[in-house]
């Protein structure tokens, strides 16, 4: 499985700093969906979605990235 970022409006995939490509094979493959989400937050990327590509089955799952509500800039942590 490959974990990619895709611009919703254009369908282009994130390739490298400031570069987007129409070819999913040339896109950056993130180690996890969490890493992809953290990358989006750190780089203030909006209008993107996570695409999980499964080569064996020629299928993909698209996960929209929703903006955080105002004033919330991090994930909640469990309190012990």
C-alpha positions as CSV (number, residue, x, y, z in Angstrom):
1,X,0.0,0.0,0.0
2,X,1.2,3.5,-0.8
3,X,0.1,6.6,1.2
4,X,0.0,9.7,-1.0
5,X,-1.2,13.3,-0.7
6,X,-3.4,14.6,-3.5
7,X,-4.7,18.1,-4.3
8,X,-8.5,17.9,-4.5
9,X,-8.9,20.6,-7.1
10,X,-6.3,19.4,-9.6
11,X,-5.9,15.7,-8.8
12,X,-2.1,16.2,-8.7
13,X,0.0,14.2,-6.2
14,X,2.6,15.7,-3.8
15,X,6.1,14.9,-5.2
16,X,8.5,17.0,-3.3
17,X,8.9,20.5,-1.8
18,X,6.7,22.7,-4.0
19,X,6.3,20.1,-6.7
20,X,3.1,18.2,-7.7
21,X,2.8,15.5,-10.3
22,X,-0.1,13.9,-12.2
23,X,1.7,10.5,-11.9
24,X,1.0,8.7,-8.7
25,X,4.1,6.5,-9.2
26,X,6.3,9.6,-8.9
27,X,4.5,10.9,-5.8
28,X,6.1,10.8,-2.3
29,X,5.0,7.7,-0.4
30,X,4.5,8.5,3.3
31,X,5.3,6.0,6.0
32,X,1.8,6.3,7.6
33,X,-1.4,8.3,7.3
34,X,-0.4,10.0,10.6
35,X,2.9,11.1,9.0
36,X,0.9,12.5,6.0
37,X,-1.5,14.4,8.3
38,X,1.4,15.8,10.4
39,X,3.2,16.8,7.2
40,X,0.1,18.7,6.0
41,X,-0.2,20.5,9.4
42,X,3.5,21.4,9.6
43,X,3.4,22.7,6.0
44,X,0.0,24.3,6.3
45,X,-1.3,22.4,3.3
46,X,-5.0,22.8,2.6
47,X,-7.3,21.4,-0.1
48,X,-5.6,18.0,0.0
49,X,-6.6,14.5,0.7
50,X,-4.9,11.3,1.6
51,X,-5.0,8.5,-1.0
52,X,-4.3,4.9,0.0
53,X,-3.3,3.0,-3.2
54,X,-3.4,-0.7,-3.3
55,X,-1.4,-2.0,-6.3
56,X,-2.4,-5.6,-6.0
57,X,-6.1,-4.9,-6.2
58,X,-5.9,-1.7,-8.4
59,X,-8.0,0.1,-5.9
60,X,-7.7,3.2,-3.8
61,X,-9.2,4.7,-0.7
62,X,-9.6,8.5,-0.5
63,X,-9.6,10.1,3.0
64,X,-10.5,13.8,3.1
65,X,-8.5,16.0,5.5
66,X,-10.9,18.2,7.4
67,X,-9.7,21.5,8.7
68,X,-9.4,21.8,12.5
69,X,-12.0,24.0,14.3
70,X,-10.8,27.5,15.2
71,X,-8.5,27.5,18.2
72,X,-7.6,23.8,18.0
73,X,-4.1,23.3,16.7
74,X,-3.2,19.9,17.9
75,X,-4.7,16.4,18.5
76,X,-6.3,15.8,21.9
77,X,-4.2,13.8,24.3
78,X,-5.4,11.1,26.7
79,X,-5.3,12.2,30.3
80,X,-4.3,9.7,32.9
